Amino acid sequence: MGAGLGTALVVACSANLHVIAARLTGQAAAPSPLAGTTWWWWASSRALTDLSPAGRPIALITEFPFFSYLLGDAHPHLLAMPFVVLAVTCAFALWLERSAPDDAAVPDAPRSAARRAAVPGLALALVVTGALVGINTWDLPAALSVVILAASWPAARAADLGPALRRAGTVAAAAVATTLLVYAPYLVTAQSQVQGLLPNLWHPTPLAGFLTMFGTLLPGVAVLVRLAWEEVRPAPRALAQSAATAVAVAGLWLSGAAVWASASGGGQAWMASVAPGIAHPLAAAGTRWLSGWPVLVGGAATLGAMTALLTASARHGRAHATALTFGLLLACVGLGLTLVPELAYLRDVFTNRMNTVFKFYYQAWLYLAIAGTLGLAAAWRRGGAHRGAVIVALGLLAWGFVYPAAALWTVARSRPARPLSLDALGVMRGEAPDEWAAIEWVRQHTAPGAVVVQAAGDSYRPHQSRLSAVTGRPTLLGWQGHERQWRGAAFTAMAAGRTDALRRLYNPSSAAVLRETLDAWHVEVVCVGPQERARYAMTDDHERLIAEVMVLAFERGGVRLYRRRG
C-alpha cells in the first residue's frame, strides 16, 4: 500500500527540475499565452528549446501531470491517463497469470481455471487499450505494447521464447481486430492532423535538458535495473551486444534519413523547406550531433541492455521476480518513448517535433515514475546496502516536489477570495452572471441539436465560445486553432464559409441577407454579447436588423439572445 501511494504521489505530484535549474543559471521565465501574463510556474512546461537550422529558437512542450492539474488543462493527453493506468493494471493481471508457478505443488484444476479466466481478462485489456485510439491516439502504441508483452510473456520456467513470440503475434492480431470491431463508429469518421513521419536530423536533445526533465525519476529506474540484474545476472557480453545493437540501429536510421534527405526528391524538398538558405544543411546537422549525441547514444545503449535483462528474465522464468520484471518492462517502454523524438517526429500543423516531444514525454513520465517507485520500494524491502541507494535516490526525487509546493502556494495566494470548489463553472457564475443566465436559458428553451451562434473563439481564451462549450449546442466556429489541430487537413473543408457566415450574421447588410444566412446554416439562436460586439464591430444598425428578422427571447445586462421567428 505504501508503494502504491508513493507511486501515485510521484506520478501526480512531482515535477521536472526546470525552475530549480533556471534559478541556478539565471534563465528567464518563458512567457505564458494566457491573458498576456507571465507566470513563473508556466516556464516548466517549456523546459527544452530546439534551434531551427537557421538558429531560430523553437520552444518544446514539456508538460507533466501536476502542471496539467494546476493549469486545469483537460486536454486528451491528461484525460487518457486513467485509461492508460487501467490498461497497465490489466496487463499486470495478465502478467501474474503467465508467471504463476507451474509445478506439481499446484493442482491442475485451479491452474486450468486461471487459464480460462485469462481469456476474458485479455478481452478486457484489449477493449480498454483500444479505447485510447479515440481518447488520445498517441498513448495507444505504448499501452498496447505493454498488454501484448504481458499477455505473451513466457510461462514460469519456460526457457524457449518461440511460443511467446507466436503468442505475441496472436495477441497483436486480436488487438487490431478488437479495436476495429469495438471502435468502428469512431474510426469511420476519425480525422487527424498527422501528415507523415519525418527524421530528426537537426535537433538532438541536450543532456542537461533531458536530465532537467527526467532527472528526478531516473535514479529509481537505475535502482530497479540493478535489482533486475541481480536476479538474472546475464553475461556481460550479452548486455554489451544488445546495447551495441540498439546504438547501431539508431545510427542506421539517422544515416538512412540523411541519404533520403540528400538523394530523393521528397527529401530534398523537405530539407529546402526546413533549412532555407543553408548552404550545407546536412553538414550543419552533423555538427549538432557531434555535441548532441549523449542522450541518443546513452539512451539507446541503456535500452538495449535493459532489453537483454528482460530476455534473460524470460528465459529464467523467475516467478518470485514477477513484479520486478514487469517494472523493468515499464521502464523499457518509458525510456523508449523518450528516444522516439531523438530519431523522428510526426509531421503535423506545427511542422517541427514540439508536439511529438510533448506527447511522448508525457507518457514516459507515467511509465518511468511507476517503474522507478517500484524499484525503490523493492530495494528498501531487501534492506542492507540497497537502502543506501534508496536514500540517495529519494534525496534526488525530493527536489521534484519543490515546484508543486511553491506553484500551488503561489496560485492559491493569487486567486480571488472564494470557497474552494471542483465546480469550474462556479467562477463563471460569479464573474459573468449575465452570460450564465443566457446559458441557463439556452439549456431550458432549446433542443440539444439546436444551432446557437456566438462569436468565433481563439485558443487559450476561456471567456470565448463558452455558450456552446457549456450547453453542448452546436455553433459555427469555436476555438479555431484547436479545431484545426484536432481535425487536421479536413478542417479547411469543414470550416469553409463559416467565417463569412458569422460576418453576415453579425454585420448584416440587409434583412434578406440575414434571413438567407440563417436558413443556409439552420441557425436557431444568435447570441449578441460583449464578445460579439467587439469582434465584429457591431453597430446599432446591425442589431436593429437582427431584431427585425428575429425575436428577442432573452436579455440581461449586455447579453441578448435572438430566436428565429416561428
N, C-alpha and C positions, 0 to 999 in steps of 0.2 A: 504493500500500500504506500509506503514511504517513497519507493522508487517511482511508482505511478504518479503520485502527486508531484514529485520532483520533476518528472518529465513534463507534465502539464505546465509547471512553473517556468521551466527553461524554454519551452516552445512558445508560450504565450506572453511571458512577462520579462524576457531578456531582450537585449538589443545588440546591434553592432557597435563598434568602438569609434565611430566616426567623430562624434562630439569630443571624446577624450583626445583623439589624435589631432583634431583641429585646434583644440586648446593648446596642446603641446607645441604645435608647429605654427600657430598664429594664422591659420587658414580662415578665410572669411566664410560666413554662412551663405548657403545657396538661397536665392530668392524664392519665395512661395508665390504660386499663381493665384492664391486665394485672396480676394479683396485687395490685391496690390500691396500686401503687407509682407514683412519678413519675420518669420518665427524661427527662433534658434533651433527648435527641435525638428523643423522641416528638413534641415540640411542632412540629417542621417539617411533620408530617403534618396539622396543623390551623392552617395559616398564615393562613387567612381566616375571618372571622366575619360572618355576616349578623345583622341585627336584625329580629325579627318586628315587625309593625305596632304591637304593644304595647311594643316596646323590649326584648324578651327575646332574649339572645344565642343564636345558632344556629351552632355550630362546623361549618365545612365541611371535608371531607376533601381534602387537597391532597398526596396521596402522589406519589412519583416512584420510578423503578425501584430506586435504591440503597436507599431506605428499605424497600422490599419485601424486598430481599435480606437486609438487616440483621435485619429482623423475622422472616424465614423465612415470609413470608406468601404461601403458594402458592394464592392466590385466582385466579379466572378472568381478571381484568384483567392479572395477571402471566403466567399460563400462555399467554395468547393472543399475547403479544408476539413470540415466534419465528415464529408463523404470519403475523402482520402484516408482519414483516420479509421473510418469504418471498414474500408477496403483492406487496410493493413491488418486490422483486427481479424477479419475473415481469413486473410492469408495466414495469420499466425495460428488460427484454429486448424487450418488445413496442414500447416507445418507440424503441429503437435501430433496430428493423426498419422502423418507419414513417418514421423520419427519415434513413434511409440515402440517400446521394447517388443521384440518378436521372437520369443523363445519358449521353451517348454513350460516355463512357470506361468505363462499367460494362457488361460483357457481359450479354446478355439471359438466358442460361442460369443464371448464378449468382443473378441477381435473381429469376428465377422460382422457383428453389429456396428462396430466402429467403422468398418469399411463401407457398410451400407449407409451409415449416417454421413459419410463423406460426400456422397453424390448430391443430396440437397444442399449440403454446405458449400460445395463448389458452385452449384447453380446460384445460390445466394450471392457468393463472392463475385461471380461474373455479372449478375444483374446490377449489383451496387457499383462495381467498377465501370461498367458500361454507361452508367448514368453520367459519368464525367464527360462523355462526348458532348452532352448538351449543357452541362453546368460550366465547365471550363476545360476545353479540349486539351489544353496544354498539360493538364495533370494526367491524362489518360495513359500515355506510354509508360511512365514510371510506375504508376499504381498497377497497371496490367502486368508489367514485368514481375513485380513482387508476387502477385497472385499466381502467375504461371509457374514461377520458380518454386514457390511454396507447395503448390499442388503436385508438382512433378519431382520434388526432392526425393532422392533415393531413400527407400525404407531403411530402417535401422539395420546395421550390419551388412548393407549391400555394397560390395566393392565395385561392381560393374555399373558404369554410368550409362551404358547403352539403353536399358529400359527407361531410365529417367529422361533421356533425350527424346525418345519416342513418345513418352507421355507428355512431355512439354509441347511437342508438335500437336498432339491431340487436344490438349487444353487450349492452346493458342487458336486452333481452328474453332473450338467450341466458343471461345470468347468472341471471335469475329461473328459467328453465326448468332450468338445471343444478342450482341449489340445491334446487328442488322435487324433482327426479328423484333426485339422488345422496343427499340427506339426508332423504328422505321418512320413513324409520323414526324419526328424531328428531323431525321436525316433527309427526308424528301424535300424539305424546304430550307435546309441549312445553308447559310451563306458565310463567307469568310473573306477577310482582307488578305490572306496569305496568297502570294503570287509565285512562290517557289523557294528554293534553298540556295543560299549564296555562301561561298567560303569566307572565312575571316582572315584575310591576308594582312590587314593593316592595324589590327587592334589587340595585341597581346595584353592581358590584364597584368598590371604591375603587382609584384609580390606583396608590397606594402598594402596596396588596396585590397587584395584578396584576404590578407590577414586581418585587415580592418573589418571586413565583412564577416568572416567566419572564425576569427581568432579565438573567440570565447568557447566555441563548440569543438574545435579540433583537438584540444587536449583530451577530452573524454573519449573521442574516437580513437586517439592513439592508445589510450589505456585499453580500450576494447580490442584493438588489433593485437596488442601484446598478450592479452589473455587468450585470444584465439590461437595465437602462435604457440603458446604453452600447451594447449590442448592437443594439437596435432603434430607440431614440430616438423614441417616439411623440409626437405633437403634444401639447403641454401641455393643450390644450383637451380632447382625448380622455381624458386622465388625470383632469382635473377633472370632466368629465361622468360618468365611471364612478364616481368617488368620491362625487359628489353623489347619484347614483342609489342607491348602496348605503346611504348615510345616510338617504335618503328612504324606502327600503323598510323599514329598521329602524324609522323613525318611524311609518310607516303601520301596521306590525304592532302596536306598542305602543298607538297611538291606537285601532285597531280592538279591541284587547284591553280597553281602558278602556271603550269603548262596550258591548262584550259584558258586562263585569262590572257595568255600571250599568243596562243596559236589559233584559237577558234574565233569565229565572227561574233558569236554571242558574248564570249569572254572579253573580247576587245571593246565591244560596245559598252559592256558593263563597266570596264575599267575606265573608259573615257568619261563615263557619267559620274563616277565617284572620285576620280582623280583628274579633273580637268586641269590642263596647263602644266601637269607634272611630266617632265621630260622622260624620266625613267622610273615609273611607278613601282615596278617590281623590285628594283634596287632599293628604293625608299622603304618598301615593305620589309625587305631582308635586313636593312639596318635596324628597323624597330625590333625585329625578332632576335637580333644579336644580343640585345639587353633585356628583352621581354620574355625569354624562354622559360624562366624558372617555374612559373605556375603550370604551364602545359607539360613540360617535361617531368617536373616533380610530381604533378598530379597523376599523369599517365603512368609513371613508374609505380607510384603508390597503389593506384587502382589495379595494375597488373599483379602486384604482389598480393593484394587482398583477394583478388580472384583466385590466385594459386592457393591461398589459405582456404577459400570456400571449396575448391575442388578437392583438396586434401581432406577436409572435414567430411565431404560427401563420401569419399572412399572409405573413411574410417567408420562412418555410421555411428558416431558417438551420441547416444541418446541423452546422456547426462549433460551434454553441452548444447542442447537444443536451443534454448533461449539465446545463448551467447552467439551461436552460429547465425540465428535469424537476425540478431542485431548487426552482425558483420555484413549480412546481405543488405540490410537497410543502409549501412554506411557506404557500401559499394554503389548503391543507387544514388545516394546523396552526392557522393564525390563525382560520380559520372555526370550528374546534372550540372555541376559547376564547370565541367570540362567541355560540355557541348558548345557554349558560346565562344570558347577558345578556338574551335575548329570551324564553326558555321553559324549562320543565323538565318531566320526566316525572313524572306523579303515581304514587307508589309508597307503600310502607308507611311511609316516612319523612315524607311529607306536606310536604316542602319540597324545595329544589333541591340539598341536600347531595350526594345520590348522582349527580345529573346533572353537577354541577361535578367531582366525583371522577372519573367515568368519562371525560368529555370532556377534562379537563385531562391525565389520564394518557396518553391517546392523543396529545394535542397536544405533550406533551414529546418523544415519539419523532419526530414529523414535523418539529418546529421544530429539534430537535437535528441531525437529518440535513441539513436544508436549510442551517442556519447553518454547520455544519462544512464543507459543500461550498462555501459562499460564501467562507469564509476560505481554504480550500485553493486555490480558483480565483484569488482576489485575490493570494495570495502568489506564485503562478506567474507572474502578469502583471508583478510587480515594480513598481519606481518608487514613485509616491505611494500606490499601493494597499497596499503593505506597511506604511505608517504606520497606515492604518486597521485592518489586521490586528493590529498590535501593540496598539493601543488595545483592540480587541475581545477579544484574548486576555488582556489585563490584567483586564478585567471578568469574563471567563469563569473566570479563576483563582480568584476568590472562591467559585465554586461547588464547589471541591474542598476547601475548609476543613472543611465539615461532614462529608463522608465520612471524611476522615483522622482528625478528632477523635472522631467517633462510633465508628469501628472500633477506635481505640485504647482508648476507654472500655469498650466491650463486651468486647474481648479481655482487658483487665486485670481486669474484674469477673467473668469466667466462672470456673467451677470448674477446678481443675488437672486436665486430662485431655487426651489427644492430640487434635489437630485431626482432624476426620473429616467426610465428607459423609454419613455414616450417621446420620440423625436419630433412629433408634431406638436407637442406641448409648447415648444418655442414659438412655433408659428401662431398658435392661438393668442399668445401674449404680444408678439411683435407685429402681427399683421391681422388684426381681428376682422377687418373688412373682407380681406381675401378669404379668411377662414369661413366667414359666413357665406360667401359665394360658393365655396367648396361644398358646404353642407347643403346648400340649395341644389346644386348640381346632383349630388348624391340622391336627394329625395325626389327630384322632379324630372330626371332624365333616365332613359334606359341605358343599360351597360354599354350598348353599342353606339350610342348617340355621339356624333362628331361635335366636339366642343372646341372651338378655335380660340387660341391665345397667341401671343407673340412668340416667334421662334426664339429658342433659348441658346445660350452659349455655355460651353463646358466650364465647370467649376464656379458656376453662378447659381447657388442653391435657391435664390429668390425668383429664378426664372423657370418657366414650364411646370410650376407646381400644381396648377389646376388639373392638368392631365395626369401628372405623376401620382397625385394623391387619390384622385377619383377613379383612375384606371380608364377614363373615357379617351377614345382615340382623338388625336389632334393632327394638324397638318405637319408640323415640324417641332421636334423637341430640342435636346442638346445636339446640335448638328455635328459637332466634331466627334462626339462619342458614337452617334448613329453611323457616321461614316466608317469609324473604326470597326464597329460590330458587323456591319453589313457588307463591307468590302466594296468590290467593284460594282455590286448590284445597287449600291446606294444612289449613284448618279441617275440611273433609270427610274428607281423607285421615287426619288425626290423631284423628278422632273416636273416643272410647272408649279410646285408648291410655294416657292418663294414669291413668284409673281402673283399667285392666287392670294397670298397673305397681303401683298401690297394693294391689290384691287379691293380686298375686303376692308382694310383699314384706311385706305385713301381712295374711296370710290369716286369715279368721275361722273357717274350718273346712277340713278336708281336702276336702270336697265342693266348696267354692268354689274352692279351688286347682286341683283336677282340671278343673273346668269352664272356668276361665280358660286353663289350659294347652291344653285341646282347642280352645277358641274361637280362639286366636291361633297354634296349631300350634307351640308352643314346645318346643324340644328340650333346651336347656340354660339354666339360671338361674345367673347369677354372683352370689355374695354376698361382697362385699369391703368395705373401709373406706368407699367412696363410697355403697354401697347401705345399709349400716348407719346412716350419718349422715343421708342424705337422707330415709330412710323411718322413722327412729327404730325400727329393728328390735329386738325383744326376743328373749330365748332361746326363748320360746314360739313366736314366729313361725318361727324357724329350725328348731325341732323339728318343726313341721308340715310344712315343706318337706322335711326329712329323712325324714319318714314317707311322704310321697307319692312322692318322687323318690329317686334313688340318688346317694350322694356319690361322684362319679367322680374328683375331683381336690381335693387340699388341700395348700397350702403357706403357711406363715405365717398371715396373716389372710385369705387368699383361698381360697374354696371354689367348686367347680363342681358343681352338681347336675344329673343327667341323668334324663330320663323313663324310667320302667321299660318294658322291652320294646322 
